[in-house]
Amino acid sequence: MALGLKYSRVDGRRSSSYCSTVTVAVFVSVCLIGAWMLLSSSIAENESRQFEFDSGGDASEVETRGDGNDVNEQVSENKLEDNQQEKSVTLSSDESTESENTGNETKEKNSVKESSDEKTESYGDGKSSRDSNAEAGETNKTGQSGSEESLGDNQFELGGASQIDKEKVSQDHDKKESHERDQASVEVFPAGDQSEILNETSAQNGAWSTQVIESQNEKELQQSSVSKNQNAYSWKLCNATAGPDYIPCLDNWKAIRKLPSTMHYEHRERHCPEEAPTCVVPVPEGYKPSIKWPKSRDKIWYYNVPHTKLAKTKGHQNWVKVTGEYLTFPGGGTQFKNGALHYIDFIQNSRPDIAWGNRSRVILDVGCGVASFGGYLFDKDVLAMSFAPKDEHEAQVQFALERGIPAISSVMGTKRLPFPSSVFDLVHCARCRVPWHIEGDAYIFKRQNVFLYGSFSYIMFLSYLAIHFDATEGGKLLLELNRVLRPGAYFVWSATPVYQKLLEDVGIWKAMSELTKSMCWDLKAVKKDKLNGVAAAIYRKPTSNGCYNRRPQNEPPLCKESDDPNAAWNVPLQACMHIVPVASSKRGSRWPVQWPLRVVTPPYWLSSEVGVYGKPAPEDFTADYQHWRNAVSNSYLNGMGINWSSVRNVMDMRAVYGGFAAALKDLKVWVMNVVPIDSPDTLPIIYERGLFGLYHDWCESFNTYPRTYDLLHAVHLFSSIKKRCKLQAAIAEVDRILRPEGNLIVRDNVETIGEIEGLAKSLQWEIRMIYSNDNVGLLCIRKTYWRPTEKETITSAII
């Protein structure tokens, strides 16, 4: 198309010159050549129309939108002159190029060009293709004057063109156009950062070079067959009972129906299908882009989460209300109907050394409801990992995520939570409906060969239980909280057994008192909140093993030395406690430094370790943070066309030290740091620096609702995934998690980048930026609203 533009300009000059000649001839002999003048006018008009068509065709290859809107640019085939290949130009949201496009979208998607040394495309941020076509229609003009106006809009600066010869202007313009297109399209990072960011990335884990060697051996095969096949991959719409709310590992009804028992909430745990789905989840009718934080904390679009059950059942507790086209959140909860902020202050006043945002930075909120507690803790510089099951409390976690509050769908059942040991500064439960004092939910107990079943006999045996409590047969769930709590951390329990005198509540309180005493938890306070009419009991986990050794009975028992407290992926719960580390070099022997210093301070217990990248761990930690701080500030925030004001929920799909999240700490975002189960176990480091995350296997679905993240970040993840499972299934999961108009940033080897690019195009995603150099690739793509029409029935997900 570049040639088309060049030729069209030549034709335009010829047409202009020709018209001038005709004009002179008309002045000399107007009476003799009247008929010829009419004919030449018709010819000139036709040529002018041809120029408009050619110019418009070329404009479709260089389409950008500024000020946080869509940017679509095509890569020029010409190499940059001299050292231009190493020079960088940053695409900013308010200095983007805009050109006219009259319907060449198909050509845009397929015209990716690659130079011999590097491959790069740049795309910006913002509007949909429908807006693009509308703007193109408005700005497209006819004739040469219209084309010159178009060039002005595209910021092809000729500088004093009116004062020099038109022929020279056109030649200079053609040359400058090629130069500027290369400059604007090819380079994404500022000069100093470009080489640094790729060099640092290619060194990760030492496994990166091995992956490059392996991928080089298969390059021709992957490029010739796999990429082509994926580019033509035919997607289908998931047909499941859950519809737009489908979570594959939580909606596997085929597996749930086969469970021998549900008395420990087994039916709310993960049951992943044998084959991960490769279909895409539908979007609710009437879905709109999510409201921006912080307004989203108070209201969301009704049609984005069109569920009203909680508004009906919990409206009097100010959980959620239906208000016109919005769902509104007054900030209440079962135990703090008059607002979360007052309740948060009440807790700290009850125990001042909780020190929200300083000593207590990362907390776990069990049975979070719509997570208003965690949502208002942001005002105190506190991160709350909130969770609740996908159960009859319809869409509670989905509400939380749509509001921009961290949450996952999970349950305390038969398996350990997906967190390391000793990482949470505080655990909170406000009437979270978890039976801490016994083993599970069905309340099955055996005493002298007598079985007691369900709520029918619940009240009858509570007093008996308080007298004859046996910690070896109950308390597993509270012992799991003991595993994830830091030594010296607090458990805040505000529930009816703390302050009500009904027979049921009295029995539970006695059982809890017996259990917590045997666990050596120290009851620090029981305080009444007069405004909400509730009370909270605040317990503290011990910081030494002295109490364990002084117990008259070893119940609950101490875990065996061979038991790894950090093993948390599909590990069954055990009724035992791990000893408190006391050696000064061991994690957990002392409290982390206070926030915000802890985010940049290497943990004390890393001093004798070797880092992931091969340096001494403290140096590794510092270098990793420096790298991500430079990359985020110099490239991510300015060079990818991402409108960061619309970003709230972020996931780092393969976090190492949490450096990416740490570099974003000053933005109004939160980052879920995921450590894959086949990666080095660095999750304790992430918690130590005041961030949070969990373990996950990316060959399975994540415990979140569809459309709950604004940005996903994956560094050397997909090349690892495709060795164990289908890449198409992983991309389908990315599509499920990501909100429409959300972005995916991928760093990986060039072969994997090519495969993901092909799959993204088959999903009709926008390729916003692609860059490769020395077998290292970087890709930024944006999800669109496109959904396929053909459906695929997921038989395992049909009730």
ZAMARGU-4260 file (C-alpha; in steps of 0.2 Angstrom, whole numbers, plus 5000, padded with zeros to 4 digits):
<rodrens>
0) 5000/5000/5000 | 5015/5011/5002 | 5018/5010/4984 | 5000/5014/4981 | 5002/5030/4991
5) 5017/5035/4982 | 5010/5032/4965 | 4994/5041/4970 | 5004/5057/4974 | 5013/5056/4957
10) 4996/5055/4949 | 4990/5069/4959 | 5004/5080/4954 | 5002/5075/4936 | 4983/5079/4937
15) 4987/5096/4945 | 5000/5100/4932 | 4989/5094/4918 | 4974/5105/4925 | 4986/5120/4925
20) 4991/5117/4906 | 4973/5116/4902 | 4969/5132/4911 | 4983/5141/4901 | 4977/5134/4884
25) 4959/5139/4888 | 4965/5157/4891 | 4974/5157/4874 | 4961/5149/4863 | 4945/5148/4873
30) 4934/5148/4857 | 4944/5134/4848 | 4946/5120/4862 | 4929/5122/4872 | 4925/5104/4869
35) 4942/5098/4874 | 4942/5108/4890 | 4926/5099/4895 | 4934/5082/4892 | 4950/5087/4901
40) 4940/5092/4916 | 4931/5075/4917 | 4948/5067/4916 | 4955/5077/4930 | 4940/5073/4941
45) 4943/5055/4938 | 4961/5056/4943 | 4957/5066/4958 | 4945/5052/4964 | 4959/5039/4961
50) 4971/5049/4972 | 4958/5049/4986 | 4956/5030/4985 | 4974/5026/4985 | 4978/5038/4999
55) 4964/5031/5009 | 4970/5013/5006 | 4987/5018/5013 | 4980/5027/5028 | 4973/5010/5034
60) 4990/5004/5037 | 4994/5017/5049 | 4980/5020/5060 | 4982/5027/5078 | 4971/5035/5091
65) 4978/5047/5104 | 4972/5052/5122 | 4970/5034/5128 | 4960/5028/5113 | 4963/5014/5100
70) 4980/5014/5090 | 4982/5003/5075 | 4998/5005/5066 | 5006/4994/5053 | 5025/4990/5052
75) 5034/4997/5038 | 5044/4985/5027 | 5059/4997/5026 | 5073/4995/5039 | 5078/5009/5050
80) 5093/5019/5043 | 5109/5018/5052 | 5107/5016/5071 | 5088/5019/5070 | 5085/5000/5074
85) 5091/5003/5092 | 5083/5020/5094 | 5066/5020/5103 | 5050/5030/5102 | 5037/5029/5115
90) 5019/5029/5110 | 5010/5040/5123 | 4992/5042/5125 | 4991/5061/5120 | 5004/5060/5106
95) 4997/5047/5095 | 4995/5048/5076 | 4977/5047/5069 | 4973/5043/5051 | 4958/5039/5040
100) 4952/5022/5036 | 4938/5018/5025 | 4936/4999/5028 | 4952/4990/5027 | 4951/4981/5044
105) 4954/4964/5037 | 4970/4970/5029 | 4975/4978/5045 | 4974/4961/5054 | 4984/4951/5042
110) 4997/4963/5037 | 5011/4959/5049 | 5028/4962/5042 | 5045/4956/5049 | 5062/4963/5046
115) 5078/4952/5046 | 5084/4958/5063 | 5068/4962/5073 | 5049/4962/5072 | 5038/4975/5079
120) 5020/4982/5079 | 5013/4996/5089 | 4995/4998/5093 | 4987/5010/5105 | 4972/5011/5117
125) 4954/5016/5118 | 4940/5015/5106 | 4931/5001/5097 | 4933/4997/5078 | 4915/5005/5076
130) 4922/5021/5082 | 4936/5020/5070 | 4925/5018/5055 | 4914/5032/5061 | 4929/5044/5063
135) 4936/5038/5046 | 4920/5042/5037 | 4919/5059/5045 | 4937/5064/5041 | 4939/5057/5023
140) 4938/5070/5010 | 4938/5070/4991 | 4952/5078/4979 | 4969/5083/4982 | 4965/5096/4995
145) 4956/5083/5006 | 4971/5071/5005 | 4983/5085/5011 | 4971/5088/5025 | 4971/5070/5029
150) 4990/5070/5030 | 4989/5085/5042 | 4978/5075/5053 | 4991/5061/5053 | 5004/5072/5059
155) 5016/5069/5044 | 5024/5086/5047 | 5031/5094/5031 | 5037/5110/5039 | 5036/5125/5027
160) 5030/5115/5013 | 5020/5130/5006 | 5037/5139/5003 | 5046/5126/4992 | 5043/5117/4976
165) 5029/5105/4976 | 5039/5091/4967 | 5052/5093/4981 | 5039/5093/4995 | 5032/5076/4988
170) 5049/5068/4987 | 5054/5074/5005 | 5037/5069/5011 | 5038/5051/5004 | 5055/5049/5012
175) 5049/5056/5029 | 5033/5046/5029 | 5043/5030/5028 | 5055/5036/5041 | 5042/5041/5053
180) 5031/5026/5051 | 5046/5015/5055 | 5050/5026/5070 | 5032/5027/5077 | 5028/5008/5073
185) 5044/4999/5076 | 5050/5005/5093 | 5041/5004/5109 | 5053/5007/5123 | 5064/5021/5127
190) 5082/5018/5121 | 5090/5014/5137 | 5076/5003/5143 | 5074/4993/5127 | 5090/4982/5128
195) 5089/4981/5147 | 5072/4975/5148 | 5075/4961/5135 | 5092/4956/5142 | 5085/4955/5160
200) 5070/4945/5154 | 5080/4932/5144 | 5090/4928/5159 | 5076/4923/5170 | 5077/4907/5179
205) 5092/4900/5168 | 5078/4889/5160 | 5075/4903/5147 | 5091/4899/5137 | 5086/4880/5137
210) 5068/4885/5130 | 5076/4896/5117 | 5087/4881/5111 | 5072/4869/5111 | 5061/4881/5102
215) 5075/4885/5089 | 5075/4867/5084 | 5056/4867/5081 | 5055/4884/5074 | 5051/4879/5056
220) 5038/4866/5061 | 5029/4878/5073 | 5029/4893/5061 | 5023/4882/5046 | 5010/4872/5054
225) 5006/4876/5072 | 5004/4895/5070 | 4994/4893/5054 | 4982/4881/5062 | 4980/4892/5077
230) 4977/4907/5066 | 4963/4898/5058 | 4957/4890/5075 | 4938/4890/5076 | 4931/4895/5093
235) 4914/4890/5100 | 4903/4897/5114 | 4903/4887/5130 | 4885/4880/5133 | 4885/4877/5152
240) 4871/4879/5165 | 4881/4893/5173 | 4881/4903/5157 | 4891/4919/5158 | 4896/4914/5176
245) 4905/4898/5171 | 4920/4893/5181 | 4926/4876/5174 | 4933/4869/5190 | 4919/4874/5201
250) 4904/4870/5189 | 4909/4852/5185 | 4893/4844/5190 | 4898/4827/5183 | 4911/4825/5196
255) 4901/4833/5210 | 4887/4821/5207 | 4899/4807/5210 | 4905/4813/5227 | 4902/4800/5241
260) 4899/4814/5253 | 4897/4833/5254 | 4898/4835/5273 | 4914/4844/5272 | 4909/4855/5258
265) 4918/4844/5245 | 4905/4850/5232 | 4912/4868/5234 | 4930/4863/5231 | 4939/4861/5214
270) 4934/4847/5203 | 4942/4851/5186 | 4936/4842/5170 | 4948/4830/5163 | 4950/4841/5147
275) 4951/4859/5150 | 4938/4868/5140 | 4943/4877/5124 | 4927/4886/5121 | 4924/4904/5126
280) 4911/4910/5139 | 4897/4921/5133 | 4895/4939/5139 | 4879/4945/5148 | 4867/4954/5138
285) 4868/4973/5141 | 4886/4971/5148 | 4896/4988/5149 | 4914/4993/5153 | 4916/4992/5172
290) 4914/5008/5182 | 4931/5015/5187 | 4939/5014/5204 | 4935/5021/5217 | 4917/5024/5211
295) 4915/5006/5208 | 4917/5002/5226 | 4900/5010/5228 | 4891/5005/5212 | 4892/4994/5197
300) 4882/4991/5182 | 4867/4979/5185 | 4868/4970/5169 | 4887/4966/5172 | 4882/4955/5187
305) 4863/4953/5185 | 4859/4944/5201 | 4847/4951/5214 | 4846/4937/5227 | 4858/4945/5239
310) 4849/4962/5237 | 4833/4953/5243 | 4841/4943/5257 | 4854/4954/5263 | 4847/4971/5259
315) 4843/4975/5277 | 4861/4972/5281 | 4867/4985/5268 | 4876/4972/5258 | 4869/4977/5241
320) 4854/4986/5234 | 4846/4988/5217 | 4846/5006/5212 | 4839/5008/5194 | 4853/5002/5182
325) 4865/5000/5196 | 4869/4989/5210 | 4874/4999/5225 | 4885/4995/5240 | 4882/5005/5256
330) 4897/4997/5264 | 4888/4986/5276 | 4889/4968/5281 | 4881/4956/5293 | 4891/4962/5307
335) 4893/4980/5302 | 4877/4985/5294 | 4881/5003/5298 | 4897/5004/5288 | 4914/4995/5286
340) 4924/5010/5290 | 4917/5012/5308 | 4919/4993/5310 | 4937/4994/5304 | 4941/5008/5317
345) 4932/4998/5331 | 4944/4983/5328 | 4960/4994/5329 | 4953/5003/5345 | 4950/4986/5352
350) 4968/4981/5349 | 4979/4996/5344 | 4994/4986/5340 | 4985/4979/5325 | 4990/4995/5317
355) 4981/4994/5300 | 4993/4998/5285 | 5009/4997/5296 | 5011/4981/5306 | 4995/4973/5298
360) 4997/4975/5279 | 4991/4958/5271 | 4976/4950/5279 | 4964/4935/5275 | 4945/4939/5275
365) 4936/4922/5277 | 4918/4921/5271 | 4920/4939/5264 | 4902/4941/5257 | 4903/4956/5244
370) 4920/4961/5252 | 4916/4978/5259 | 4928/4975/5273 | 4942/4972/5261 | 4936/4986/5250
375) 4937/4999/5263 | 4954/4993/5270 | 4962/5000/5255 | 4960/5017/5264 | 4971/5010/5277
380) 4984/5004/5265 | 4979/4986/5269 | 4978/4972/5256 | 4964/4959/5260 | 4964/4942/5251
385) 4945/4939/5252 | 4936/4923/5248 | 4920/4914/5249 | 4912/4899/5241 | 4902/4899/5225
390) 4886/4894/5234 | 4868/4899/5238 | 4875/4917/5242 | 4873/4921/5223 | 4888/4930/5215
395) 4896/4937/5231 | 4913/4935/5225 | 4908/4941/5208 | 4901/4957/5215 | 4918/4960/5225
400) 4928/4958/5209 | 4917/4969/5198 | 4918/4982/5212 | 4937/4982/5210 | 4941/4972/5227
405) 4952/4957/5227 | 4943/4941/5230 | 4943/4922/5225 | 4930/4909/5225 | 4936/4896/5238
410) 4930/4886/5253 | 4938/4879/5268 | 4934/4860/5266 | 4945/4845/5265 | 4961/4853/5258
415) 4974/4866/5263 | 4971/4884/5256 | 4983/4888/5241 | 4994/4899/5252 | 5011/4896/5260
420) 5013/4895/5279 | 5015/4910/5291 | 5011/4923/5278 | 4995/4933/5284 | 4997/4947/5296
425) 4979/4945/5302 | 4964/4933/5298 | 4946/4940/5299 | 4930/4931/5301 | 4914/4941/5303
430) 4900/4928/5305 | 4908/4919/5291 | 4898/4903/5293 | 4913/4892/5296 | 4912/4879/5310
435) 4929/4882/5318 | 4926/4872/5333 | 4923/4856/5324 | 4929/4847/5309 | 4917/4851/5295
440) 4899/4857/5290 | 4888/4841/5292 | 4892/4840/5311 | 4895/4822/5311 | 4902/4816/5328
445) 4905/4799/5335 | 4904/4798/5354 | 4902/4781/5363 | 4896/4773/5346 | 4882/4787/5345
450) 4881/4797/5329 | 4874/4815/5328 | 4868/4821/5311 | 4865/4839/5305 | 4856/4854/5312
455) 4842/4843/5319 | 4853/4837/5334 | 4865/4852/5333 | 4859/4861/5348 | 4856/4845/5358
460) 4875/4841/5358 | 4883/4858/5359 | 4884/4857/5378 | 4890/4839/5378 | 4903/4844/5365
465) 4910/4859/5376 | 4913/4846/5390 | 4919/4832/5380 | 4929/4841/5366 | 4942/4831/5358
470) 4954/4841/5347 | 4960/4826/5338 | 4943/4824/5330 | 4939/4842/5327 | 4946/4859/5323
475) 4955/4856/5307 | 4948/4872/5299 | 4955/4883/5313 | 4971/4873/5313 | 4972/4878/5294
480) 4971/4896/5299 | 4985/4893/5312 | 4996/4887/5297 | 4994/4902/5287 | 4995/4915/5301
485) 5012/4923/5305 | 5018/4919/5323 | 5012/4934/5333 | 4997/4938/5320 | 4979/4940/5325
490) 4963/4931/5322 | 4948/4943/5323 | 4931/4933/5326 | 4915/4944/5327 | 4901/4931/5327
495) 4886/4928/5338 | 4894/4916/5350 | 4906/4930/5356 | 4891/4941/5363 | 4875/4931/5362
500) 4868/4920/5376 | 4857/4908/5366 | 4861/4889/5370 | 4868/4886/5353 | 4880/4902/5354
505) 4885/4897/5372 | 4890/4880/5367 | 4900/4886/5352 | 4909/4898/5363 | 4914/4885/5375
510) 4920/4874/5362 | 4930/4888/5353 | 4938/4893/5370 | 4943/4875/5373 | 4951/4873/5356
515) 4960/4890/5355 | 4967/4887/5373 | 4974/4870/5367 | 4982/4878/5352 | 4990/4891/5363
520) 4981/4906/5356 | 4980/4920/5368 | 4963/4929/5369 | 4969/4947/5369 | 4952/4956/5369
525) 4933/4954/5368 | 4926/4971/5364 | 4908/4977/5361 | 4904/4988/5346 | 4889/4998/5352
530) 4884/5005/5336 | 4882/4989/5327 | 4877/4979/5342 | 4891/4966/5340 | 4907/4961/5348
535) 4923/4954/5342 | 4936/4942/5350 | 4954/4945/5346 | 4966/4930/5347 | 4985/4930/5345
540) 4996/4916/5338 | 5011/4912/5349 | 5029/4918/5344 | 5038/4903/5353 | 5035/4885/5357
545) 5035/4886/5376 | 5016/4884/5377 | 5016/4869/5366 | 5029/4861/5377 | 5019/4865/5393
550) 5002/4858/5388 | 4996/4843/5398 | 4991/4834/5382 | 4998/4835/5365 | 4981/4839/5357
555) 4980/4845/5344 | 4997/4836/5341 | 5012/4845/5333 | 5015/4840/5315 | 5029/4828/5311
560) 5046/4837/5306 | 5044/4829/5288 | 5027/4838/5286 | 5031/4853/5274 | 5019/4868/5280
565) 5022/4877/5263 | 5015/4862/5253 | 4997/4868/5249 | 4992/4862/5232 | 4979/4849/5234
570) 4986/4844/5251 | 4973/4837/5263 | 4970/4845/5279 | 4978/4838/5295 | 4974/4840/5313
575) 4991/4846/5319 | 5001/4862/5322 | 5018/4866/5315 | 5031/4872/5327 | 5036/4891/5328
580) 5053/4894/5319 | 5064/4902/5332 | 5081/4902/5323 | 5085/4920/5318 | 5089/4915/5300
585) 5072/4906/5298 | 5056/4914/5291 | 5044/4918/5304 | 5056/4921/5318 | 5053/4940/5317
590) 5040/4952/5310 | 5043/4960/5293 | 5048/4978/5293 | 5033/4990/5292 | 5024/4995/5276
595) 5029/5003/5265 | 5047/5000/5268 | 5045/4981/5267 | 5040/4981/5249 | 5058/4986/5244
600) 5067/4977/5258 | 5075/4960/5255 | 5068/4948/5268 | 5081/4945/5282 | 5080/4926/5279
605) 5086/4927/5261 | 5103/4932/5266 | 5110/4914/5265 | 5100/4909/5250 | 5104/4908/5231
610) 5092/4919/5221 | 5081/4913/5206 | 5092/4921/5194 | 5108/4914/5201 | 5115/4929/5211
615) 5114/4929/5230 | 5096/4931/5234 | 5096/4949/5241 | 5105/4955/5226 | 5093/4945/5215
620) 5078/4953/5224 | 5085/4971/5222 | 5090/4968/5204 | 5073/4961/5200 | 5064/4976/5208
625) 5075/4988/5199 | 5072/4980/5183 | 5053/4980/5184 | 5053/4998/5191 | 5062/5004/5175
630) 5051/4993/5164 | 5035/4999/5171 | 5039/5017/5172 | 5048/5018/5155 | 5038/5006/5145
635) 5022/4999/5152 | 5015/5015/5157 | 5019/5024/5141 | 5024/5013/5127 | 5010/5000/5125
640) 4995/5011/5123 | 4986/5005/5139 | 4974/5017/5147 | 4979/5014/5165 | 4965/5025/5172
645) 4954/5010/5167 | 4965/4997/5175 | 4960/4991/5193 | 4961/4972/5194 | 4978/4965/5188
650) 4986/4948/5188 | 5004/4943/5186 | 5001/4925/5180 | 5019/4920/5184 | 5026/4931/5198
655) 5044/4928/5204 | 5048/4940/5217 | 5033/4951/5214 | 5043/4964/5207 | 5030/4969/5194
660) 5017/4971/5207 | 5029/4981/5218 | 5033/4993/5203 | 5014/4996/5202 | 5012/5000/5220
665) 5009/5019/5218 | 4995/5016/5206 | 4977/5013/5211 | 4978/4995/5206 | 4980/4978/5215
670) 4989/4963/5209 | 4986/4945/5211 | 5003/4937/5211 | 5001/4919/5205 | 5016/4907/5207
675) 5013/4892/5196 | 5016/4875/5204 | 5030/4871/5192 | 5039/4887/5196 | 5051/4891/5210
680) 5042/4893/5226 | 5044/4912/5229 | 5027/4916/5236 | 5033/4918/5254 | 5044/4932/5248
685) 5029/4940/5239 | 5020/4940/5256 | 5035/4946/5265 | 5036/4962/5255 | 5018/4966/5259
690) 5010/4959/5243 | 4999/4944/5241 | 4995/4929/5229 | 4992/4911/5228 | 4998/4894/5220
695) 4990/4888/5204 | 4991/4876/5190 | 4988/4885/5173 | 4983/4868/5165 | 4967/4871/5175
700) 4955/4885/5177 | 4957/4899/5190 | 4945/4901/5204 | 4937/4917/5198 | 4922/4922/5189
705) 4923/4927/5170 | 4927/4945/5166 | 4936/4949/5182 | 4953/4956/5178 | 4958/4972/5168
710) 4976/4966/5164 | 4985/4950/5164 | 5004/4949/5163 | 5013/4933/5158 | 5032/4931/5158
715) 5039/4915/5151 | 5023/4906/5156 | 5015/4900/5140 | 5031/4891/5133 | 5030/4881/5150
720) 5012/4878/5149 | 5012/4871/5131 | 5024/4857/5137 | 5010/4850/5149 | 4994/4855/5141
725) 4985/4863/5127 | 4989/4881/5123 | 4972/4884/5116 | 4964/4879/5133 | 4976/4891/5142
730) 4971/4906/5130 | 4953/4901/5132 | 4955/4903/5151 | 4964/4920/5148 | 4949/4925/5138
735) 4937/4919/5152 | 4946/4929/5165 | 4949/4945/5156 | 4936/4959/5154 | 4931/4965/5137
740) 4944/4979/5132 | 4956/4971/5145 | 4974/4969/5140 | 4986/4954/5140 | 5005/4957/5140
745) 5016/4942/5136 | 5035/4940/5136 | 5041/4923/5129 | 5051/4915/5115 | 5047/4921/5098
750) 5039/4904/5093 | 5027/4905/5108 | 5023/4923/5104 | 5019/4919/5086 | 5007/4905/5092
755) 4998/4917/5104 | 4997/4930/5091 | 4988/4918/5080 | 4976/4912/5093 | 4973/4930/5098
760) 4969/4935/5080 | 4957/4920/5079 | 4948/4927/5094 | 4948/4944/5084 | 4958/4952/5098
765) 4967/4968/5094 | 4986/4966/5092 | 4992/4982/5100 | 5010/4979/5100 | 5023/4966/5096
770) 5041/4966/5097 | 5055/4953/5095 | 5074/4953/5096 | 5086/4939/5098 | 5072/4926/5101
775) 5064/4936/5114 | 5047/4942/5111 | 5035/4954/5119 | 5016/4955/5114 | 5002/4966/5120
780) 4984/4962/5115 | 4967/4969/5119 | 4952/4958/5121 | 4937/4964/5111 | 4918/4960/5113
785) 4918/4947/5099 | 4909/4931/5103 | 4907/4916/5091 | 4890/4910/5086 | 4892/4892/5086
790) 4890/4883/5103 | 4899/4869/5112 | 4889/4860/5125 | 4900/4856/5141 | 4891/4840/5147
795) 4901/4840/5163 | 4894/4858/5167 | 4876/4854/5164 | 4865/4851/5179
</rodrens>
